[in-house]
Amino acid sequence: MPRSPQRSTTAGPNYIQVRLPGHLKNELIEHAAKLDCTLNAWLVEAIQTQLRADLALPEPPPAHAPLPTTADMIRQWAVGERVVMPCGRADACSVIDADGRWSHDGMGFCTECGIRVV
């Protein structure tokens, strides 16, 4: 007998197990590979897109600025130039979580504002 879903108690990564036929899993893996992303990243995006459609939520706004590179951050430190983060703030938010990894399997969300940047 299947267990009922449990609500998340943490803001960090959570895991869901899904049982599906092997041929469907293989098709999903091939499709994600064609898009040059991981299966997990594609599934998270697909679930978020469908949830937004079901709830009639607007699409998230585009990023105000590109993701800062390492060179941008070094230039900011050396020259004193303020780097604009994807949410539009000048170095007021972070795009890397506390573990030093991108949030949501490398898709690049601003962890403070929630704006997808990559």
C-alpha positions in Angstrom: 0.0 0.0 0.0 1.5 3.4 -1.0 2.4 5.9 1.7 0.7 9.3 1.7 2.9 12.2 0.8 4.6 14.0 3.6 5.0 17.8 3.7 8.5 19.3 3.5 9.9 20.6 6.8 13.0 22.2 5.3 13.7 24.8 2.7 16.6 22.9 1.2 16.5 20.1 -1.4 13.8 17.5 -1.0 13.4 14.2 -2.8 10.4 12.6 -4.5 10.3 9.0 -5.7 8.2 8.3 -8.8 7.5 4.9 -10.2 7.1 4.9 -14.0 7.6 2.4 -16.9 11.2 1.9 -18.0 10.5 3.1 -21.6 9.1 6.4 -20.3 12.1 6.9 -18.1 14.4 6.3 -21.1 12.4 8.8 -23.2 12.7 11.4 -20.4 16.5 10.9 -20.2 16.9 11.2 -23.9 14.7 14.3 -24.0 16.7 16.0 -21.2 19.9 15.1 -23.0 18.7 16.7 -26.2 18.1 19.9 -24.2 21.5 19.6 -22.6 20.2 19.6 -19.0 19.9 17.0 -16.3 16.8 14.9 -15.9 16.2 16.4 -12.5 16.5 20.0 -13.8 14.0 19.3 -16.6 11.5 17.6 -14.2 11.7 20.5 -11.8 11.1 23.0 -14.6 8.2 20.9 -16.0 6.5 20.6 -12.6 6.9 24.3 -11.9 5.5 25.2 -15.4 2.5 22.9 -14.9 1.8 24.1 -11.4 1.9 27.8 -12.6 -0.5 26.9 -15.4 -2.9 25.0 -13.0 -2.9 27.8 -10.5 -3.1 30.5 -13.2 0.0 32.2 -11.9 2.0 34.7 -14.1 5.3 33.7 -15.5 8.3 34.8 -13.3 9.9 38.0 -14.6 13.1 37.9 -16.5 16.4 38.6 -14.8 17.4 42.3 -14.7 21.1 41.4 -15.2 23.1 38.4 -16.2 24.7 36.1 -13.7 27.9 37.7 -12.5 31.1 35.8 -13.5 34.1 35.2 -11.3 35.8 38.0 -13.2 32.9 40.4 -12.4 33.2 39.6 -8.7 37.0 40.1 -8.7 36.6 43.4 -10.6 34.0 44.5 -8.0 36.5 43.7 -5.2 39.5 45.3 -7.0 37.9 48.4 -8.4 35.1 49.0 -6.1 32.5 48.7 -8.9 29.2 47.3 -7.7 27.9 44.2 -9.5 24.2 44.1 -10.2 22.7 40.8 -9.3 20.0 39.1 -11.4 17.2 40.4 -9.2 18.3 43.9 -9.9 20.0 44.7 -6.6 23.6 45.7 -6.3 25.3 42.8 -4.4 22.4 42.6 -2.0 21.4 39.0 -2.7 23.2 35.7 -3.4 22.7 33.3 -6.3 24.6 30.5 -4.5 23.2 28.7 -1.4 24.9 28.2 1.9 26.6 25.0 0.6 28.2 26.8 -2.3 26.0 25.2 -4.8 23.4 26.5 -7.2 19.9 26.1 -6.0 17.6 23.6 -7.7 20.1 21.3 -9.4 22.2 23.9 -11.1 19.4 25.9 -12.7 20.6 29.1 -11.1 17.9 30.8 -8.9 18.7 33.8 -6.9 18.3 32.3 -3.4 17.1 35.5 -1.9 14.7 36.7 -4.5 13.8 33.4 -6.2 14.3 34.8 -9.7 15.6 32.2 -12.2 18.9 33.5 -13.7 20.2 30.6 -15.8 
